[in-house]
Amino acid sequence: MLTRILTLAGCILAVANLAAQLPTTKPTVQVKRLDNTVNSPIADFAPVRYGDRVYFSSLRQETSNGTPFSRIFSYTPGQPPTVDTEFNPKNNSSHMACPTLMPDASRMYFTLCRDEAMQKCEIWYRDREYEGTYGAPQKLPEIINERGANTTQPAIGWDAVSKKYTLFFATNRTGGKGKMDIWASTITWDGKFEAPVCLPFNTPEDEVTPSYSQTGQTLFFSSNGIKGFGRFDVFSTKKTLGGVWVAPQNLGRPYNTAYDDMFYTYHESSQTGYLASDRPGSQCTGSIEGFGCFDIYEVKKSMTTTPVNLTSSDGNAKQ
């Protein structure tokens, strides 16, 4: 019996030693600033990808008196961006920013701000027509755009718990927990919006720039009210099957830095993330009062394998 026990122990030890010698694989994340065809010397932000096209907002255009205003641009990776004349308003008296599309591209939501500082905003939408173009812009009802509130940064997600689409957005409307909060409104089957709910993870400070990963059923957002690495950090949270939002998790470095890291979105098909940041290395030198000076970054995750160490502690190669 003792011989069998010793033999078994020897086998277990051999397996453990073998496992220790096997190569290990772990995910690594690389955050790369997009080149100067995408980024400009003035704020570029709110990147979101649909198919092979990336949409983003930029303050690179100016009025006749030199005042910058926001418009939506888009590009296919490897090509220079162009301003989307179909989506953007014809006059430059207002800012248009933060586009988000339904998964089938049947509707585009966006933010329209009528003040220079982009602090008096509303959420609008345009529906795709049969011939493929988008119809006239329409403002969401007052149940979303509360009068006198700053309502902005729409994001759409399919909620697997409620089996319905949900509109997430940032606002300082009454009933919130702090300055800017993230709210959610369920969209009914007939296209109406249910009364928005202030999500429980909001703080007395700012929670902004929501986005939703449908595959992972994950809500991303940025906050300067939850302890992190810097001013605004990117966080993630999920809703349980019981409908309870779990405590937000900081995405950590290199997503977050000691600076403002915001507008994170994730594209499922290409497994590519995008964010806007004013971290060192950004070229943005100009913005508008009250709005950050951002550049757009691409986030790629890959698997790195640590090779086997075939050298023993005495410096000799293992046999």
NORTANOR-V652370 format. One record per residue. N is the residue number from 1. RES is the residue in three letters. PHI is phi as a letter, one per 40 degrees, with the letter a starting at -180 (NA if undefined). Layout:
N&RES&PHI, N&RES&PHI
This chain:
1&MET&NA, 2&LEU&c, 3&THR&c, 4&ARG&c, 5&ILE&c, 6&LEU&c, 7&THR&c, 8&LEU&c, 9&ALA&c, 10&GLY&c, 11&CYS&c, 12&ILE&c, 13&LEU&c, 14&ALA&c, 15&VAL&c, 16&ALA&c, 17&ASN&c, 18&LEU&c, 19&ALA&c, 20&ALA&c, 21&GLN&c, 22&LEU&c, 23&PRO&c, 24&THR&b, 25&THR&b, 26&LYS&a, 27&PRO&c, 28&THR&b, 29&VAL&b, 30&GLN&b, 31&VAL&b, 32&LYS&b, 33&ARG&c, 34&LEU&c, 35&ASP&c, 36&ASN&c, 37&THR&c, 38&VAL&c, 39&ASN&c, 40&SER&b, 41&PRO&c, 42&ILE&b, 43&ALA&d, 44&ASP&b, 45&PHE&a, 46&ALA&f, 47&PRO&c, 48&VAL&a, 49&ARG&b, 50&TYR&b, 51&GLY&g, 52&ASP&b, 53&ARG&b, 54&VAL&b, 55&TYR&b, 56&PHE&a, 57&SER&b, 58&SER&a, 59&LEU&c, 60&ARG&c, 61&GLN&c, 62&GLU&b, 63&THR&c, 64&SER&c, 65&ASN&c, 66&GLY&g, 67&THR&c, 68&PRO&c, 69&PHE&b, 70&SER&c, 71&ARG&b, 72&ILE&c, 73&PHE&b, 74&SER&a, 75&TYR&a, 76&THR&c, 77&PRO&d, 78&GLY&g, 79&GLN&b, 80&PRO&c, 81&PRO&c, 82&THR&b, 83&VAL&c, 84&ASP&c, 85&THR&c, 86&GLU&c, 87&PHE&c, 88&ASN&c, 89&PRO&c, 90&LYS&c, 91&ASN&c, 92&ASN&b, 93&SER&c, 94&SER&a, 95&HIS&c, 96&MET&b, 97&ALA&a, 98&CYS&f, 99&PRO&c, 100&THR&a, 101&LEU&b, 102&MET&c, 103&PRO&d, 104&ASP&c, 105&ALA&g, 106&SER&c, 107&ARG&a, 108&MET&b, 109&TYR&c, 110&PHE&a, 111&THR&b, 112&LEU&b, 113&CYS&b, 114&ARG&b, 115&ASP&b, 116&GLU&c, 117&ALA&c, 118&MET&f, 119&GLN&b, 120&LYS&b, 121&CYS&b, 122&GLU&b, 123&ILE&c, 124&TRP&b, 125&TYR&a, 126&ARG&b, 127&ASP&c, 128&ARG&c, 129&GLU&c, 130&TYR&d, 131&GLU&c, 132&GLY&h, 133&THR&c, 134&TYR&c, 135&GLY&c, 136&ALA&c, 137&PRO&c, 138&GLN&b, 139&LYS&c, 140&LEU&c, 141&PRO&c, 142&GLU&c, 143&ILE&c, 144&ILE&c, 145&ASN&c, 146&GLU&c, 147&ARG&c, 148&GLY&g, 149&ALA&c, 150&ASN&c, 151&THR&b, 152&THR&a, 153&GLN&f, 154&PRO&c, 155&ALA&a, 156&ILE&b, 157&GLY&a, 158&TRP&c, 159&ASP&c, 160&ALA&c, 161&VAL&c, 162&SER&c, 163&LYS&g, 164&LYS&a, 165&TYR&c, 166&THR&b, 167&LEU&c, 168&PHE&b, 169&PHE&a, 170&ALA&b, 171&THR&a, 172&ASN&b, 173&ARG&c, 174&THR&c, 175&GLY&g, 176&GLY&c, 177&LYS&b, 178&GLY&a, 179&LYS&c, 180&MET&c, 181&ASP&b, 182&ILE&c, 183&TRP&b, 184&ALA&b, 185&SER&b, 186&THR&c, 187&ILE&c, 188&THR&c, 189&TRP&c, 190&ASP&c, 191&GLY&g, 192&LYS&c, 193&PHE&b, 194&GLU&c, 195&ALA&d, 196&PRO&c, 197&VAL&b, 198&CYS&c, 199&LEU&c, 200&PRO&c, 201&PHE&c, 202&ASN&c, 203&THR&b, 204&PRO&c, 205&GLU&c, 206&ASP&b, 207&GLU&b, 208&VAL&a, 209&THR&f, 210&PRO&c, 211&SER&a, 212&TYR&b, 213&SER&c, 214&GLN&c, 215&THR&c, 216&GLY&c, 217&GLN&f, 218&THR&b, 219&LEU&c, 220&PHE&b, 221&PHE&a, 222&SER&b, 223&SER&a, 224&ASN&b, 225&GLY&b, 226&ILE&b, 227&LYS&d, 228&GLY&a, 229&PHE&c, 230&GLY&a, 231&ARG&c, 232&PHE&b, 233&ASP&b, 234&VAL&c, 235&PHE&b, 236&SER&b, 237&THR&a, 238&LYS&b, 239&LYS&b, 240&THR&c, 241&LEU&c, 242&GLY&c, 243&GLY&g, 244&VAL&b, 245&TRP&c, 246&VAL&c, 247&ALA&c, 248&PRO&c, 249&GLN&b, 250&ASN&c, 251&LEU&c, 252&GLY&g, 253&ARG&c, 254&PRO&c, 255&TYR&d, 256&ASN&b, 257&THR&b, 258&ALA&c, 259&TYR&b, 260&ASP&c, 261&ASP&b, 262&MET&a, 263&PHE&f, 264&TYR&c, 265&THR&b, 266&TYR&b, 267&HIS&c, 268&GLU&c, 269&SER&c, 270&SER&c, 271&GLN&f, 272&THR&b, 273&GLY&b, 274&TYR&b, 275&LEU&a, 276&ALA&b, 277&SER&a, 278&ASP&b, 279&ARG&c, 280&PRO&d, 281&GLY&h, 282&SER&c, 283&GLN&b, 284&CYS&c, 285&THR&b, 286&GLY&a, 287&SER&a, 288&ILE&b, 289&GLU&d, 290&GLY&g, 291&PHE&b, 292&GLY&c, 293&CYS&b, 294&PHE&b, 295&ASP&b, 296&ILE&b, 297&TYR&b, 298&GLU&b, 299&VAL&b, 300&LYS&b, 301&LYS&b, 302&SER&b, 303&MET&b, 304&THR&b, 305&THR&b, 306&THR&c, 307&PRO&c, 308&VAL&c, 309&ASN&c, 310&LEU&c, 311&THR&b, 312&SER&c, 313&SER&c, 314&ASP&c, 315&GLY&g, 316&ASN&c, 317&ALA&c, 318&LYS&c, 319&GLN&c
